[in-house]
Amino acid sequence: MPDIHAIYRYPIKGLSPELLLRVELTPGETIPGDRLYAIETGLSGFNPAAPAYLSKTHFLMLMKNARLASLRTSFDQAAHRLTIETVGGSRKSAPTCAPPKAAP
């Protein structure tokens, strides 16, 4: 049986991963807090009233936006606040939109 040495989540798709020291996993579910948000690269057609899967090409991603690798980001899940720090040390912090609603 393989050993798990680390589990990471990406609270905002395409930005920095967060190491999870401990996490409760549920069969058939995603990692809690993983990819709660994504940053659109234009109008993607996403409808928050009827969320549906969209291809990653609709959002910022390292594969197409290599400069993302130079950013350090952190996400405060309780406050739904994103902080971004550049290589030069510039730091910005802002709230994301309202927290996503849990599935019924």
C-alpha positions as CSV (number, residue, x, y, z in Angstrom):
1,M,0.0,0.0,0.0
2,P,1.4,3.4,-0.9
3,D,2.3,6.0,1.8
4,I,0.9,9.5,1.7
5,H,3.7,12.0,2.5
6,A,1.8,15.2,2.0
7,I,-1.6,16.5,0.9
8,Y,-2.0,20.0,-0.6
9,R,-5.1,21.9,-1.6
10,Y,-5.5,24.9,-3.9
11,P,-8.2,27.1,-2.4
12,I,-8.0,29.3,-5.6
13,K,-7.4,27.4,-8.8
14,G,-4.0,28.3,-10.3
15,L,-2.6,30.0,-7.3
16,S,-0.4,28.8,-4.4
17,P,-1.0,25.4,-2.8
18,E,-1.5,25.0,1.0
19,L,0.0,22.1,2.8
20,L,-2.6,20.3,5.0
21,L,-1.1,18.9,8.1
22,R,-4.3,17.1,8.9
23,V,-7.5,16.6,6.8
24,E,-10.5,14.4,7.1
25,L,-11.2,12.8,3.7
26,T,-14.6,11.5,2.7
27,P,-15.0,8.8,0.0
28,G,-16.4,10.3,-3.2
29,E,-15.8,13.9,-2.0
30,T,-13.1,16.4,-2.9
31,I,-10.4,17.6,-0.5
32,P,-12.2,20.1,1.8
33,G,-11.5,23.7,0.7
34,D,-9.9,22.7,-2.6
35,R,-10.6,25.0,-5.6
36,L,-13.3,27.0,-3.8
37,Y,-12.7,29.8,-6.3
38,A,-11.1,30.4,-9.7
39,I,-10.3,33.7,-11.5
40,E,-12.0,34.1,-14.9
41,T,-10.0,35.2,-17.9
42,G,-13.1,36.9,-19.3
43,L,-16.7,36.0,-19.5
44,S,-16.7,32.2,-18.9
45,G,-20.5,31.7,-18.9
46,F,-20.4,30.5,-15.2
47,N,-23.8,30.9,-13.6
48,P,-23.6,30.9,-9.8
49,A,-27.3,30.2,-9.6
50,A,-26.7,26.9,-11.5
51,P,-23.0,26.0,-11.1
52,A,-21.7,23.6,-13.6
53,Y,-18.2,22.3,-14.6
54,L,-16.2,24.6,-16.9
55,S,-12.9,23.7,-18.6
56,K,-9.8,25.1,-16.9
57,T,-9.2,27.2,-20.1
58,H,-11.8,29.6,-18.8
59,F,-9.7,30.5,-15.8
60,L,-6.2,31.7,-14.9
61,M,-3.8,28.7,-14.8
62,L,-0.1,28.2,-14.5
63,M,0.1,26.4,-17.9
64,K,-1.0,29.5,-19.7
65,N,-0.1,32.2,-17.2
66,A,3.5,31.3,-16.1
67,R,3.9,34.6,-14.1
68,L,1.5,33.1,-11.5
69,A,4.5,31.0,-10.3
70,S,6.2,34.2,-9.1
71,L,3.3,35.1,-6.7
72,R,2.9,33.8,-3.2
73,T,-0.7,33.7,-2.2
74,S,-2.5,32.7,1.0
75,F,-6.2,32.3,1.6
76,D,-8.0,32.8,4.9
77,Q,-10.9,30.4,4.5
78,A,-12.8,31.7,7.6
79,A,-12.7,35.3,6.4
80,H,-12.7,34.4,2.6
81,R,-9.8,36.8,2.2
82,L,-7.0,36.4,-0.4
83,T,-3.5,37.8,0.1
84,I,-1.1,38.1,-2.8
85,E,2.6,38.9,-2.4
86,T,5.0,39.6,-5.3
87,V,8.6,38.7,-5.6
88,G,9.4,42.4,-4.9
89,G,7.5,42.2,-1.6
90,S,4.4,44.2,-2.6
91,R,1.5,42.8,-0.7
92,K,-2.3,43.1,-1.4
93,S,-5.2,41.6,0.5
94,A,-8.8,41.7,-0.3
95,P,-12.0,39.8,0.4
96,T,-13.3,37.3,-2.2
97,C,-16.9,37.2,-3.1
98,A,-19.4,35.7,-0.7
99,P,-18.5,32.2,0.6
100,P,-19.8,29.4,-1.6
101,K,-23.0,27.8,-0.4
102,A,-22.8,24.1,0.6
103,A,-24.5,21.7,-1.7
104,P,-28.0,20.6,-0.5
